[in-house]
Amino acid sequence: MEQETPAALRRIAEEAARLGGRILAERFLGERTIELKGSSSNLVTDADKASEAALLEFLRAHYPHHAILAEESGISQGTGLRWLIDPLDGTTNYAHRVPHFCVSLAVDGPQGVLAGVVYDPMLDELFSAARGEGATLNGRPLKASETTQMERALLCTGFPYDVRERPDGPVGLFSRIVRRAQGIRRTGSAALDLAYVAAGRFDGFFEFGLKPWDIGAGSLLVQEAGGLMEQIDGRPFDVMRGDVLASAPGVAAEFQKECHLFLQELGRIPRA
């Protein structure tokens, strides 16, 4: 049985992510099947399923007793640690042949996420972190940006699948923040967005309604690179709660203040 140190878990996660990424890259320009998952904007492709099947087989061979929470197959019971798996984050991009997507794997325990990997197979960029050991991109250390002013901050966001039914939160916060920041991007992959915050490419990220497999790996990358992870309402980060805010240290206070004021105006948290 493999060791369960953060470093060992990170190594296995890296191998698994590359395996899943190869499958996605090989199928990217080929024929694909696309299905809907409950809404017209939530897609799953044959590549999602093939990548996940390979990841599950690989991880069970190394850690047969671990629990697994995967996007497509759901929960597999186990003991001890738990893997959070997104075999293809950015499925809508992939379905439209936009080359911006990734594989995301994290493993967590009672004390939080221990290791996480986000792999972009089209750019061959492997973002990797182990708790207490820093974050890297293809082996080079990562550091969150040193931006200190919101007016100079390049941020990123995404919209949940139910944004058409419940636009007030995501669209409203976007409208507020876009007036303060230098710019906001929407790339279509929350896992890569968080990896880019860790790499200092983005100065912050916010999104409502994410799932544990979307944010498990990215949250550790941000923290190990010196960034901050919180809930949008200011509460401590929890991988099981999907309204998240990631930021570089220099803009964190101002970013959080804007989010807090917005949620007060929306009536989601009490006014002071």
Phi, psi and chi 1 to 4 in degrees:
 res  aa     phi    psi   chi1   chi2   chi3   chi4
   1 MET       -  138.7 -176.7  172.9  170.6      -
   2 GLU   -67.4  153.2  -61.8  -77.4  -12.0      -
   3 GLN   -65.3  159.2  -68.4 -177.4  -30.4      -
   4 GLU  -116.5   24.6  -66.6 -174.9  -14.6      -
   5 THR   -71.4  155.5   63.5      -      -      -
   6 PRO   -54.0  -40.0  -30.4   37.9      -      -
   7 ALA   -64.9  -42.0      -      -      -      -
   8 ALA   -67.6  -42.2      -      -      -      -
   9 LEU   -62.5  -39.0  -66.5  163.9      -      -
  10 ARG   -62.1  -43.4  175.4 -174.8 -166.5  168.6
  11 ARG   -62.2  -44.7  177.7  178.0   60.5   80.2
  12 ILE   -66.0  -40.1  -64.7  -60.3      -      -
  13 ALA   -62.3  -38.9      -      -      -      -
  14 GLU   -62.6  -45.5  -70.5  175.4  -17.0      -
  15 GLU   -62.1  -43.5  -68.5 -176.8   38.4      -
  16 ALA   -64.2  -43.4      -      -      -      -
  17 ALA   -62.3  -41.1      -      -      -      -
  18 ARG   -65.0  -38.1  -72.5 -166.9  179.9  -82.2
  19 LEU   -61.4  -50.3  172.2   63.2      -      -
  20 GLY   -63.1  -38.9      -      -      -      -
  21 GLY   -63.2  -37.6      -      -      -      -
  22 ARG   -61.8  -40.3  -77.5 -163.3  -63.4  -87.6
  23 ILE   -63.5  -44.0  -68.2  171.4      -      -
  24 LEU   -62.3  -44.2  -59.5 -178.4      -      -
  25 ALA   -64.9  -41.1      -      -      -      -
  26 GLU   -64.7  -32.4  -71.9  168.0   -2.4      -
  27 ARG   -94.6   -3.3  -67.5  172.5  176.2 -118.0
  28 PHE   -58.9  -44.1 -178.4   59.8      -      -
  29 LEU   -98.5    1.5  -65.7  177.6      -      -
  30 GLY   -89.6 -173.9      -      -      -      -
  31 GLU   -67.8  145.6  -64.5  -64.9  -37.0      -
  32 ARG  -144.4  156.1   73.7  -86.9  -52.6  -81.7
  33 THR  -106.2  139.7   60.6      -      -      -
  34 ILE  -128.1  128.3  -57.9  171.8      -      -
  35 GLU  -123.6  163.2  -57.1  170.3   17.7      -
  36 LEU   -99.9  144.2  -60.7  179.6      -      -
  37 LYS  -117.6   79.2  -66.2 -167.2  -60.8 -177.8
  38 GLY    85.5  -20.0      -      -      -      -
  39 SER  -150.5  164.0   78.1      -      -      -
  40 SER   -71.2  -10.5   61.2      -      -      -
  41 SER  -113.3    1.1   58.8      -      -      -
  42 ASN  -108.9  107.2 -167.5   -0.5      -      -
  43 LEU  -108.9  157.5  -51.5  178.4      -      -
  44 VAL  -140.1  138.8   60.2      -      -      -
  45 THR  -116.2  168.0   70.9      -      -      -
  46 ASP   -60.8  -27.9   56.8  -52.9      -      -
  47 ALA   -69.4  -39.7      -      -      -      -
  48 ASP   -52.4  -50.3  -66.4   75.0      -      -
  49 LYS   -68.0  -40.5  -63.4  176.9 -179.6  178.6
  50 ALA   -67.2  -42.4      -      -      -      -
  51 SER   -62.3  -45.9  174.0      -      -      -
  52 GLU   -63.8  -41.3 -177.2  165.4  -60.4      -
  53 ALA   -59.9  -42.5      -      -      -      -
  54 ALA   -66.7  -40.1      -      -      -      -
  55 LEU   -64.3  -44.9  -66.1  173.4      -      -
  56 LEU   -62.5  -43.6  -65.6  179.4      -      -
  57 GLU   -61.7  -43.3 -178.9  179.9    5.5      -
  58 PHE   -64.8  -47.9 -179.5   86.3      -      -
  59 LEU   -68.8  -37.4  -66.9  174.5      -      -
  60 ARG   -67.7  -28.4  -75.5  170.2  176.9  154.9
  61 ALA   -68.6  -31.9      -      -      -      -
  62 HIS   -93.6  -36.3  -70.9  -85.2      -      -
  63 TYR  -133.8   73.8  -65.0  108.6      -      -
  64 PRO   -64.6  -20.1   21.2  -33.1      -      -
  65 HIS   -98.2   -5.2  -58.2  -60.7      -      -
  66 HIS   -72.1  148.2  -76.7 -175.1      -      -
  67 ALA   -78.3  157.6      -      -      -      -
  68 ILE  -137.0  133.5  -66.7  174.1      -      -
  69 LEU  -121.7  105.3  176.9   56.5      -      -
  70 ALA  -117.2  148.4      -      -      -      -
  71 GLU   -59.9  -44.9  179.7  174.8   13.5      -
  72 GLU   -88.0  -36.8  -55.1  -51.8  -28.2      -
  73 SER  -101.8   -7.1   57.9      -      -      -
  74 GLY    81.9 -143.0      -      -      -      -
  75 ILE   -96.2  131.6  -59.9  173.1      -      -
  76 SER  -115.7  122.0  -61.5      -      -      -
  77 GLN   -69.4  151.2  -61.8  -62.8  -30.5      -
  78 GLY  -167.7 -173.2      -      -      -      -
  79 THR  -118.9  152.4   58.5      -      -      -
  80 GLY    79.2 -126.0      -      -      -      -
  81 LEU   -78.4  165.9  -57.4  179.7      -      -
  82 ARG  -135.3  134.2  176.3 -176.9   60.2  173.9
  83 TRP   -93.2  138.3  -71.2   84.7      -      -
  84 LEU  -112.0  116.0  -53.5  172.8      -      -
  85 ILE  -124.4  124.1  -59.7  174.1      -      -
  86 ASP  -118.3  105.6 -167.3  -22.7      -      -
  87 PRO   -72.1  -18.6   29.4  -36.3      -      -
  88 LEU  -156.2   97.3  170.3   50.3      -      -
  89 ASP   -95.0  121.3 -171.8   55.7      -      -
  90 GLY   106.5   37.0      -      -      -      -
  91 THR   -61.4  -38.6  -61.2      -      -      -
  92 THR   -63.5  -42.0  -58.9      -      -      -
  93 ASN   -57.0  -48.8  -75.1  -12.8      -      -
  94 TYR   -59.9  -44.1 -169.1   90.9      -      -
  95 ALA   -62.4  -29.7      -      -      -      -
  96 HIS   -96.4    9.4  -71.2  -89.3      -      -
  97 ARG    59.8   35.9  -67.4 -168.7  170.3   89.6
  98 VAL   -89.8  119.8  176.8      -      -      -
  99 PRO   -80.8   56.1   31.2  -35.9      -      -
 100 HIS  -138.3   96.5 -173.4   79.6      -      -
 101 PHE  -163.7  173.8   53.3   85.4      -      -
 102 CYS  -160.7  172.3   66.6      -      -      -
 103 VAL  -105.7  136.7  178.4      -      -      -
 104 SER  -128.7  126.7  177.4      -      -      -
 105 LEU  -134.0  137.8  -63.0  102.9      -      -
 106 ALA  -141.1  157.7      -      -      -      -
 107 VAL  -130.8  128.3   56.3      -      -      -
 108 ASP  -127.1  162.2   74.9  -21.2      -      -
 109 GLY  -141.1 -165.8      -      -      -      -
 110 PRO   -58.7  -28.7  -24.5   34.1      -      -
 111 GLN   -95.4    6.9  -55.7  -54.6  -46.2      -
 112 GLY   113.0 -168.9      -      -      -      -
 113 VAL   -72.1  130.0  179.8      -      -      -
 114 LEU   -98.3  -33.3  -60.8  174.3      -      -
 115 ALA  -152.7  149.0      -      -      -      -
 116 GLY  -155.4  144.7      -      -      -      -
 117 VAL  -138.8  135.1  172.3      -      -      -
 118 VAL  -124.0  122.3  171.7      -      -      -
 119 TYR  -121.9  122.9  179.6   54.2      -      -
 120 ASP   -99.5  103.1  178.0  -13.9      -      -
 121 PRO   -71.7  -23.0   27.7  -34.9      -      -
 122 MET   -73.8  -32.0  -55.2  -52.0  -76.3      -
 123 LEU  -103.1   -1.4  -64.6  178.8      -      -
 124 ASP    51.0   48.9 -168.7   25.7      -      -
 125 GLU  -109.3  119.3  -70.1 -166.9  -32.5      -
 126 LEU  -110.9  105.3 -175.2   73.8      -      -
 127 PHE   -90.6  128.5  -58.8   86.0      -      -
 128 SER  -144.3  143.8  177.0      -      -      -
 129 ALA  -149.3  148.3      -      -      -      -
 130 ALA  -130.0  139.3      -      -      -      -
 131 ARG   -56.4  126.2  179.0  179.6  -75.3  -93.9
 132 GLY    80.6    0.7      -      -      -      -
 133 GLU  -122.9    9.4  -61.3 -174.6   16.8      -
 134 GLY    84.2  176.2      -      -      -      -
 135 ALA  -122.5  148.7      -      -      -      -
 136 THR  -136.8  159.9   61.4      -      -      -
 137 LEU  -123.8  111.8  167.6   54.2      -      -
 138 ASN    49.8   40.4  -67.7  -13.3      -      -
 139 GLY    89.7   -9.5      -      -      -      -
 140 ARG   -95.8  137.4  -59.6 -174.4  -58.8  -84.9
 141 PRO   -60.3  143.3  -22.2   32.7      -      -
 142 LEU  -104.8  149.8  -69.1  179.3      -      -
 143 LYS  -145.2  132.1 -176.2 -179.5  178.4 -177.6
 144 ALA   -61.1  158.4      -      -      -      -
 145 SER   -66.9  162.4   85.7      -      -      -
 146 GLU  -103.8   15.1  -62.6 -179.9   -5.5      -
 147 THR   -60.9  138.2  -59.9      -      -      -
 148 THR  -121.1   -1.7   59.0      -      -      -
 149 GLN  -127.3  133.4  -62.9  174.6  -65.5      -
 150 MET   -60.0  -34.2  -79.7  -73.1  -73.9      -
 151 GLU   -64.4  -17.9  -68.7   75.0   12.0      -
 152 ARG  -109.3    7.9  -65.4 -176.9  177.2  -86.5
 153 ALA   -91.0  132.4      -      -      -      -
 154 LEU   -99.5  116.0  179.8   61.4      -      -
 155 LEU  -110.9  170.7  -51.3  176.1      -      -
 156 CYS  -141.9  157.9   53.9      -      -      -
 157 THR  -154.7  179.0 -168.9      -      -      -
 158 GLY  -152.5  165.7      -      -      -      -
 159 PHE  -114.9  138.6  -65.1  144.9      -      -
 160 PRO   -68.7  164.8   25.6  -33.5      -      -
 161 TYR   -65.1  -23.4  -69.1  117.8      -      -
 162 ASP   -96.9   23.0   64.4   -6.4      -      -
 163 VAL   -61.2  -28.8   66.4      -      -      -
 164 ARG   -67.7  -36.4  -64.5  172.9 -177.0  173.0
 165 GLU   -82.8  -32.3  -68.4   75.3   33.6      -
 166 ARG  -134.4   73.1  -63.1 -168.9  -68.6  177.0
 167 PRO   -82.2  -16.2   31.4  -36.2      -      -
 168 ASP   -56.1  -47.8  -69.0   -6.8      -      -
 169 GLY   -67.0  -63.9      -      -      -      -
 170 PRO   -64.9  -43.7   18.3  -29.9      -      -
 171 VAL   -71.8  -38.9  176.0      -      -      -
 172 GLY   -64.8  -44.1      -      -      -      -
 173 LEU   -67.9  -38.7 -174.6   54.7      -      -
 174 PHE   -57.4  -46.8  175.1   89.8      -      -
 175 SER   -60.4  -37.1  178.5      -      -      -
 176 ARG   -72.1  -47.2 -176.1 -174.6 -172.2   98.7
 177 ILE   -71.1  -34.6  -63.0  -63.4      -      -
 178 VAL   -63.3  -22.0   76.6      -      -      -
 179 ARG   -80.1  -12.6  -56.2  178.1 -164.1 -169.5
 180 ARG  -106.0  -31.4  -65.7  -64.2  -42.3  -79.9
 181 ALA   -89.0  164.9      -      -      -      -
 182 GLN   -65.9  -34.9 -173.7  176.8   70.7      -
 183 GLY  -174.1  160.7      -      -      -      -
 184 ILE  -131.8  134.3  -62.2 -178.5      -      -
 185 ARG  -112.1  150.4  -58.3  -69.2 -179.4  -99.3
 186 ARG  -128.3  103.9 -177.9  173.0 -176.1  -93.0
 187 THR   -97.9  -20.7   69.9      -      -      -
 188 GLY    97.0    7.8      -      -      -      -
 189 SER  -143.7  105.3  169.0      -      -      -
 190 ALA   -63.1  -37.5      -      -      -      -
 191 ALA   -63.0  -43.0      -      -      -      -
 192 LEU   -70.1  -35.0  -82.5  173.2      -      -
 193 ASP   -57.5  -46.7  -73.5  -17.0      -      -
 194 LEU   -65.8  -39.1  -72.1  167.6      -      -
 195 ALA   -61.7  -37.3      -      -      -      -
 196 TYR   -70.5  -31.6  -80.1   24.4      -      -
 197 VAL   -64.4  -44.3  173.2      -      -      -
 198 ALA   -59.9  -35.9      -      -      -      -
 199 ALA   -81.9   -4.0      -      -      -      -
 200 GLY    79.4    8.5      -      -      -      -
 201 ARG   -75.7  -39.6  -63.2  173.2  179.8  175.6
 202 PHE  -111.2  150.3  -69.4  140.4      -      -
 203 ASP   -93.8  -11.4  -58.4  -62.3      -      -
 204 GLY  -175.0  165.2      -      -      -      -
 205 PHE  -149.1  141.5  165.4   78.0      -      -
 206 PHE  -145.0  143.5   61.1   98.7      -      -
 207 GLU  -165.9  144.4 -173.6  166.9  -10.7      -
 208 PHE   -96.3  150.4  -68.3   91.5      -      -
 209 GLY    75.4   26.0      -      -      -      -
 210 LEU   -82.4  163.9  -68.0  167.0      -      -
 211 LYS  -106.8  161.4  -57.7  -62.6 -176.1 -177.9
 212 PRO   -55.7  -37.0  -25.2   33.7      -      -
 213 TRP   -72.0  -20.1   50.0   77.3      -      -
 214 ASP   -73.2  -35.2  -63.7  -42.4      -      -
 215 ILE  -118.1   -7.9   57.3  178.6      -      -
 216 GLY   -57.4  -56.7      -      -      -      -
 217 ALA   -68.6  -45.4      -      -      -      -
 218 GLY   -61.7  -35.7      -      -      -      -
 219 SER   -63.2  -41.1   66.0      -      -      -
 220 LEU   -68.9  -39.0 -174.9   64.7      -      -
 221 LEU   -55.8  -48.2  -72.7  166.1      -      -
 222 VAL   -60.5  -48.6  169.9      -      -      -
 223 GLN   -65.2  -42.4  -67.6  167.5  -37.5      -
 224 GLU   -72.0  -18.2  -71.3  -66.4  -35.8      -
 225 ALA   -91.0    2.6      -      -      -      -
 226 GLY    96.0    5.8      -      -      -      -
 227 GLY   -88.2  178.6      -      -      -      -
 228 LEU  -117.1  139.7  -75.4   79.9      -      -
 229 MET  -118.6  130.8  -71.4  -66.1  -54.5      -
 230 GLU  -143.8  170.9  -57.3  170.8  -78.5      -
 231 GLN   -81.7  155.1  -58.4  -58.4  137.0      -
 232 ILE   -60.5  -30.7  -69.1  177.9      -      -
 233 ASP   -83.9    6.6   62.2    9.9      -      -
 234 GLY    94.9   -8.8      -      -      -      -
 235 ARG   -73.5  161.4  -75.3 -173.9  -78.8 -177.8
 236 PRO   -59.0  148.5  -24.5   34.1      -      -
 237 PHE   -61.6  138.4  173.9   73.4      -      -
 238 ASP  -139.7  120.3 -179.0  -14.9      -      -
 239 VAL   -62.1  -19.0   74.4      -      -      -
 240 MET   -89.8   -4.1  -60.3  -55.5  -65.6      -
 241 ARG  -114.4  123.7  -64.2 -176.4   64.6 -115.7
 242 GLY   -95.1    8.1      -      -      -      -
 243 ASP   -95.7   97.3  -61.1  -14.9      -      -
 244 VAL  -119.8  153.3  -60.1      -      -      -
 245 LEU  -134.5  123.1  177.3   68.6      -      -
 246 ALA  -120.2  141.1      -      -      -      -
 247 SER  -154.8  153.3   52.9      -      -      -
 248 ALA   -69.3  149.1      -      -      -      -
 249 PRO   -56.5  -36.7  -22.5   31.6      -      -
 250 GLY   -71.1  -18.5      -      -      -      -
 251 VAL  -115.5    0.6  -61.2      -      -      -
 252 ALA   -59.3  -46.9      -      -      -      -
 253 ALA   -63.7  -45.1      -      -      -      -
 254 GLU   -69.7  -39.3 -167.1  171.5   -0.9      -
 255 PHE   -61.3  -48.6 -161.4    5.8      -      -
 256 GLN   -64.6  -37.2 -177.5   59.2   61.3      -
 257 LYS   -61.1  -44.5  178.0 -178.0  177.0 -178.5
 258 GLU   -62.6  -41.0  -68.9  -63.5  -32.6      -
 259 CYS   -65.2  -41.5  -68.2      -      -      -
 260 HIS   -62.7  -46.1 -167.0   82.8      -      -
 261 LEU   -62.9  -39.7  -70.0  171.7      -      -
 262 PHE   -63.3  -46.2  169.4   75.0      -      -
 263 LEU   -66.4  -30.7  -68.5  177.6      -      -
 264 GLN   -64.7  -45.7  -76.2 -176.0  -29.1      -
 265 GLU   -64.6  -31.9  -67.1  171.4    1.2      -
 266 LEU   -79.0  -13.0 -160.2   62.0      -      -
 267 GLY    84.2   14.8      -      -      -      -
 268 ARG   -86.9  -21.5  -68.2 -163.0 -179.1 -179.4
 269 ILE  -135.0  151.2   58.5  176.3      -      -
 270 PRO   -66.7  148.4   -0.5    7.2      -      -
 271 ARG   -73.6  150.0  -66.8 -179.0 -179.4  -88.3
 272 ALA   -65.0      -      -      -      -      -
